Amino acid sequence: MRNWNDEGQTAVEYLGIIAVVVAIVLAITGTDIGQQIYDAIVEQIDEVIG
């Protein structure tokens, strides 16, 4: 019986997750809601910094 080696599988899974995150970020930044989220984050950062 042959034992398959799956040591490299984790790296491929991480690349897949990164690709999904990048796709989501690109989709959000290309819409009005993305700008609203960005503005809210900047506003909160400014509030914390003073």
N, C-alpha and C positions, 0 to 999 in steps of 0.2 A: 504494500500500500504506500502511496506517495503522500508526504506531508507538504502542504503548500505553505510557503513563507509569505506572510503578510506584513512584514516590517515596514515597508514603504507606504502602506495604506493610509497611515495617519497623516502623512504629508499631503497626500492627494485630497483627503477629507478637509484639511485646513485650507487648501487652495480653493476648494469648492465653496466653503463658508465665506472666504474672503471675496470670491467672485459674486456671491449673492449679496453681500453687504455693499460692495461697490455698485452693483446694479440698483439697489434700493436707494443709496445716496444720490446717484445720478438721476433717478426718477423723481426724488423729492426736490432736488435743487432745480429741476426744470419746471416746477409748478409754482403757483402762487402760495400754496400751503408751505412749500419749502422756504419761501421768503419770510412768511409769517413766523415759522419756527425759528429761523435764523435771527430775526428781529427780537423775538422773545428771549432767546439765549443771550444775545448781546445786551439787552436791557437788564437781565438778571446779573450778568457779569459786571456791568457798570454800577449796579446797585451795591454789589458786594465790595467792589473796589472803592467806591465812594466818589 
